[in-house]
Amino acid sequence: MTTSDLVGLRIKTVRRQRGLSQAQLAHPELSDSYVSLIESGKRTPTPAVLELLAQKLDCSLSYLINGVTAEQMEDIELSLGYARMALENGEVAEARNRFAELLADNNLTGLTSLRQDTEFGLALATEACGDSDEAIAILQRLQGEDVPAERKIEIAIALCRVYRQSNRLTEAVEIGERILCGPNRPAWSDPLVELGATLLAAYLVRGDHLRARQFAAELLDAAETLGTPRALAAANWNAAFTADHTGHREEALVFAERALALTSETDDPRLLARMRTAYAQLKHRARPQDAASLLDHLNQAVQVQEESPTSVIDRALALTELAQVLFVTGDVDKALEHGHAAEEILTDTGVSHVPSTQLLLGLAHSARGEAAEAGRHLRKICEALESVPPSYASARSWYATAETLEDIGDTEAGVEAYQRALACAGL
């Protein structure tokens, strides 16, 4: 049934419940024939006519348009808000349950826009829970629907990202290139630059470094043309990521510092905190001898995240990076303090997203001669990675775990972890 059919059916149903004829409902503002055409779905009433009919029928305008009362609509929007908040705060299992419960509500069936918002949220929460196949299935369903242009790009970004994380690199590249490299590419916008950044990461993971560097330059040009802080920060950060990935670490620092400066001009403290953490990670790799200079950046990032509802993953990353810097500068006790603080806020799912926390704890306990405790943390990573689908990211986690196991003297477990890394990389 079309929207007009549904609206007409609701008007007809309520009119009969009220014991009114079409002529009585129409009089004096409308003709009974016009009401008949509306009820049969042959005419689409204007907003003014719908409001008039709602008043005459003593029902809510929301019910005539959407099939739900104003109170039901408020409940749906409130539930959707809670689900989004849970996802934003890193409570991914809770978010997934809330989105799924909302989709099971029959009142959502006729609310196409809200239903699509809920399904998209469910896809993101499902991805965050590590269920890539189900996330892809949801996103593919949404991709086949008539959705607004901006949501279409958001779906493409998510699909490109999940395909890349699942090591389905050909599909990841196809999703991005279909929009960005076709003859009818839309004019550059902030969301399109973000899609470009996601495609760029797929090129890097695929090993197409030449194309990645060319595309990073294209994104920088596009961002300069747009001139928006969001696009400029994203393009500069991804140019930094590309330069770092291809071994140009000093060049990467230049781009990263620009991105950090641009982000500091925005009114998004949480984004700035994430950027500070990412910058510290990059600089730590490029200039390990300057690790102590990163403490201010990381302390600020941790402080902002403690004062705002950031995701547990972001908080754990900042605390872990701070712990790693403290560890390499010789403050093992402080490193353990922050490492255990990161561990406390991570769920079992979070361990697979932030294995570096357990790696740091393993190394720090090993440095204090606590081999059993070090081994416990490394086994926790292995258990978490068992349930993670094979991908480039999981291969890196297995490899880092193998190196750490080797460092603490557990050669047998280290060899097994190296084998798992090779298997995840398809070797």
C-alpha positions in Angstrom: 0.0 0.0 0.0 1.2 3.5 -0.7 1.4 6.3 1.9 -1.7 7.9 0.5 -3.6 4.5 0.8 -2.5 4.1 4.4 -3.4 7.7 5.4 -6.8 7.3 3.7 -7.4 4.0 5.5 -6.7 5.6 8.9 -9.0 8.5 8.2 -11.8 6.0 7.2 -11.2 3.8 10.2 -11.3 6.7 12.7 -14.3 8.3 11.0 -16.3 5.1 11.4 -15.2 4.7 15.0 -16.6 8.2 15.6 -19.9 7.3 13.9 -19.5 10.0 11.2 -20.5 9.9 7.6 -18.2 11.3 4.9 -20.5 14.2 4.5 -20.5 15.0 8.2 -16.7 14.8 8.3 -16.4 17.1 5.3 -18.9 19.8 6.3 -18.5 22.7 6.0 -14.8 23.1 4.8 -14.6 20.2 2.4 -16.8 18.3 0.0 -17.8 14.7 0.8 -16.5 13.6 -2.6 -13.0 15.0 -1.7 -13.1 13.0 1.6 -14.1 9.9 -0.4 -11.1 10.4 -2.8 -8.8 10.8 0.2 -10.1 7.7 1.9 -9.6 5.6 -1.2 -6.1 6.8 -1.6 -6.8 8.6 -4.9 -5.9 12.0 -3.5 -3.1 13.0 -1.2 -4.3 15.6 1.4 -2.3 18.7 2.0 -0.7 19.2 5.5 -3.4 21.8 6.2 -6.2 19.4 5.2 -4.7 16.6 7.3 -4.5 18.9 10.3 -8.2 19.9 9.8 -9.2 16.2 9.6 -7.3 15.3 12.7 -9.1 18.1 14.6 -12.5 17.0 13.3 -11.8 13.4 14.1 -10.3 14.2 17.6 -7.1 12.2 16.9 -3.5 13.2 16.6 -2.0 14.4 13.4 0.9 12.0 14.0 -1.6 9.0 14.0 -3.0 10.0 10.6 0.4 10.5 9.0 2.4 7.6 10.7 -0.1 5.3 12.2 1.1 6.0 15.7 -0.1 8.4 18.4 2.0 11.3 19.5 2.8 9.5 22.7 3.9 6.4 20.8 6.1 8.5 18.6 7.7 10.1 21.6 8.4 6.7 23.1 10.0 5.5 19.8 12.2 8.6 19.5 13.2 8.3 23.2 14.1 4.6 22.8 16.1 5.4 19.7 17.9 8.2 21.6 18.9 5.8 24.4 20.2 3.2 21.9 22.3 5.9 20.1 23.7 7.1 23.4 24.6 3.5 24.4 26.5 3.1 21.1 28.2 6.4 21.4 29.4 5.6 25.0 30.8 2.3 23.8 28.1 0.1 25.5 27.9 -1.9 22.3 26.0 -5.0 23.5 23.4 -2.8 25.2 23.1 -0.7 22.1 22.6 -3.7 19.9 19.8 -5.0 22.2 18.1 -1.7 22.3 18.1 -1.2 18.5 16.9 -4.8 18.0 14.0 -4.3 20.6 13.0 -1.2 18.8 12.9 -2.9 15.4 10.6 -5.5 16.9 8.0 -2.8 17.8 5.2 -3.0 15.3 4.6 0.8 15.7 7.9 1.3 13.8 6.8 -0.5 10.7 5.2 2.5 8.9 7.8 5.0 10.1 10.3 4.5 7.2 12.8 7.1 8.2 12.9 6.1 11.9 13.0 2.5 10.9 16.0 3.1 8.6 17.7 5.1 11.4 17.2 2.2 13.8 18.5 -0.4 11.3 21.6 1.7 10.6 22.2 2.0 14.3 21.8 -1.8 14.7 24.3 -2.3 11.9 26.9 -0.1 13.6 26.3 -1.8 17.0 26.5 -5.2 15.4 29.8 -4.3 13.8 31.1 -3.0 17.1 30.2 -6.3 18.7 32.4 -8.1 16.2 29.6 -9.7 14.1 30.8 -8.4 10.7 28.7 -10.8 8.6 25.4 -9.7 10.2 26.4 -6.0 10.1 27.1 -6.4 6.3 23.7 -8.1 5.8 21.9 -5.2 7.5 23.8 -2.6 5.6 23.2 -4.4 2.3 19.4 -4.4 2.9 19.5 -0.7 3.7 21.6 -0.1 0.6 18.8 -1.6 -1.5 16.2 0.9 -0.1 15.3 4.4 -1.1 17.3 6.4 1.5 18.3 10.1 1.6 21.6 10.9 -0.2 23.6 11.6 3.0 22.4 8.3 4.6 23.4 6.5 1.3 27.0 7.8 1.8 26.9 6.8 5.5 25.9 3.3 4.5 28.7 3.2 1.9 31.3 4.4 4.5 30.2 1.7 7.0 30.1 -1.1 4.3 33.5 -0.1 3.0 34.9 -0.2 6.6 33.4 -3.5 7.6 34.4 -5.2 4.3 38.0 -3.9 4.9 38.0 -5.1 8.5 36.7 -8.5 7.3 39.6 -8.7 4.8 37.1 -8.5 1.9 39.2 -5.9 0.2 37.9 -6.2 -3.3 34.3 -5.5 -2.1 35.6 -2.6 0.1 37.2 -0.9 -2.8 34.2 -1.5 -5.1 31.9 0.2 -2.6 34.0 3.3 -2.4 35.0 3.5 -6.0 31.4 3.1 -7.2 30.5 6.5 -5.7 33.8 8.3 -5.8 35.4 7.2 -9.1 32.4 6.8 -11.4 31.4 9.3 -14.1 28.5 10.7 -12.0 30.4 11.4 -8.8 28.6 14.0 -6.7 30.3 17.2 -5.8 32.8 16.8 -2.9 31.3 17.2 0.6 32.4 16.4 4.1 30.7 13.0 4.1 32.3 12.2 0.7 35.8 13.1 2.0 35.1 10.7 4.9 34.1 8.0 2.4 37.3 8.7 0.5 39.3 8.3 3.8 37.7 4.9 4.3 38.5 3.9 0.7 42.0 5.1 1.2 42.5 2.7 4.2 41.3 -0.2 2.0 43.9 0.7 -0.6 46.6 0.6 2.1 45.5 -2.7 3.6 45.4 -4.2 0.1 49.0 -3.1 -0.4 48.2 -0.6 -3.2 50.5 2.0 -1.8 51.0 4.0 -5.0 47.3 4.4 -5.5 46.9 5.2 -1.8 49.4 8.1 -2.0 47.8 9.4 -5.2 44.3 9.3 -3.7 45.5 10.9 -0.4 46.7 13.9 -2.5 43.3 13.9 -4.3 41.5 14.1 -1.0 43.7 16.9 0.2 42.9 18.9 -2.9 39.2 18.2 -2.4 39.3 19.3 1.2 41.2 22.5 0.3 38.5 23.3 -2.2 35.7 22.6 0.4 37.6 24.6 3.0 35.7 23.1 5.9 37.5 22.2 9.1 35.9 18.7 9.1 37.1 17.9 5.6 40.6 19.4 6.1 41.2 17.6 9.3 40.0 14.3 7.9 42.1 14.7 4.7 45.3 15.8 6.6 44.9 13.0 9.1 44.5 10.4 6.4 47.5 11.8 4.5 49.4 11.3 7.7 48.1 7.7 8.1 49.1 7.0 4.5 52.6 8.5 4.9 53.1 6.6 8.1 51.9 3.3 6.5 54.3 3.7 3.6 57.3 4.5 5.8 57.4 8.4 5.4 57.0 9.0 9.2 58.5 12.5 9.3 56.1 13.6 6.5 53.3 11.9 8.5 54.0 14.0 11.5 53.6 17.2 9.4 50.2 16.2 8.2 49.2 14.9 11.7 50.1 18.2 13.3 48.0 20.1 10.8 45.1 17.7 11.5 45.5 18.2 15.2 45.5 22.0 14.8 42.4 22.0 12.7 40.6 19.7 15.1 41.5 22.0 18.0 39.5 24.8 16.2 36.3 22.8 16.4 33.8 22.5 19.2 34.2 18.8 19.6 36.3 18.0 22.6 35.8 14.2 22.2 37.1 14.3 18.6 40.1 16.3 19.8 40.8 13.8 22.5 40.7 11.0 20.0 43.0 13.0 17.7 45.5 13.6 20.5 45.7 9.9 21.2 46.1 9.1 17.5 48.8 11.8 17.2 50.7 10.4 20.2 50.6 6.9 18.7 52.0 8.1 15.4 54.7 10.3 17.0 55.7 7.5 19.3 56.4 5.3 16.3 58.2 8.1 14.4 60.3 9.4 17.3 60.4 6.9 20.1 63.2 8.9 21.7 60.7 11.8 22.3 58.2 9.7 24.1 58.2 11.9 27.3 57.1 14.9 25.2 53.8 13.1 24.5 52.7 12.9 28.1 50.9 16.3 28.0 48.9 15.3 24.9 47.9 12.1 26.5 47.0 13.5 29.9 44.8 16.1 28.2 43.1 13.4 26.1 42.4 11.2 29.2 41.1 14.2 31.2 38.7 15.2 28.4 37.4 11.7 28.1 36.9 11.3 31.8 34.8 14.5 31.8 32.6 13.6 28.8 30.6 10.6 27.7 33.1 9.1 25.3 33.2 5.5 24.3 34.9 3.0 26.4 37.1 2.0 23.4 38.3 5.6 23.1 39.0 5.9 26.8 40.8 2.6 26.9 43.0 3.6 23.9 44.0 6.9 25.5 44.8 5.2 28.9 46.7 2.5 27.1 48.8 4.8 25.0 49.6 6.9 28.2 50.6 3.7 29.9 52.8 2.7 27.0 54.6 6.0 27.0 55.1 5.8 30.8 56.5 2.2 30.3 59.1 3.2 27.8 60.2 6.1 29.9 60.8 3.8 32.8 57.8 4.4 35.0 56.5 0.8 35.2 54.3 1.4 38.3 52.4 4.3 36.7 52.2 2.3 33.4 50.5 -0.6 35.3 48.1 1.8 37.1 46.8 3.3 33.8 46.9 0.0 32.0 44.7 -1.6 34.7 42.4 1.4 34.6 41.9 0.8 30.9 41.4 -2.9 31.5 38.6 -2.2 34.0 36.5 -0.3 31.6 36.8 -2.8 28.7 34.2 -5.5 28.2 35.1 -8.9 26.7 34.3 -7.5 23.3 36.5 -4.5 24.0 39.5 -6.7 24.6 39.4 -7.7 20.9 39.1 -4.0 19.9 41.9 -2.8 22.2 44.4 -5.8 22.5 47.2 -3.3 23.1 45.9 -2.9 26.7 46.6 -6.5 27.5 49.9 -6.5 25.6 51.1 -3.5 27.7 50.0 -5.2 30.9 51.8 -8.4 29.8 55.0 -6.5 29.1 54.8 -4.4 32.3 54.2 -7.4 34.6 57.0 -9.3 32.8 59.4 -6.3 33.5 58.6 -6.7 37.2 59.4 -10.4 37.0 55.7 -11.4 37.4 55.7 -14.1 34.6 52.4 -15.7 35.7 50.5 -12.4 35.7 52.1 -11.5 32.3 50.9 -14.8 30.8 47.4 -14.3 32.2 47.0 -11.0 30.2 48.4 -12.5 27.0 46.1 -15.5 27.3 43.2 -13.1 27.7 44.0 -11.6 24.3 44.3 -15.0 22.6 40.8 -16.0 24.0 39.3 -12.7 22.8 40.9 -13.0 19.3 39.5 -16.6 18.9 36.1 -15.2 18.3 37.2 -12.4 15.9 36.8 -13.0 12.2 40.1 -13.3 10.2 41.2 -9.9 8.9 44.2 -7.8 8.4 43.5 -6.1 11.8 43.2 -9.4 13.7 46.4 -10.6 12.0 48.2 -7.6 13.4 46.8 -8.3 16.9 47.9 -12.0 16.7 51.4 -10.9 15.5 51.8 -8.4 18.3 50.7 -11.0 20.8 53.2 -13.5 19.4 56.0 -11.0 19.7 55.1 -10.2 23.3 54.8 -13.9 24.2 58.3 -14.4 22.7 59.6 -11.5 24.8 58.4 -13.0 28.0 59.9 -16.4 27.1 56.7 -18.4 26.2 58.1 -19.6 22.9 55.5 -22.4 22.3 52.5 -20.0 22.7 54.4 -17.4 20.6 54.8 -19.8 17.7 51.1 -20.7 17.8 50.2 -17.0 17.8 52.5 -16.4 14.8 50.7 -19.2 13.0 47.3 -17.6 13.8 48.6 -14.3 12.5 49.6 -15.9 9.2 46.2 -17.7 8.9 44.3 -14.4 9.5 46.4 -12.8 6.8 45.6 -15.6 4.4 49.1 -17.0 4.3 
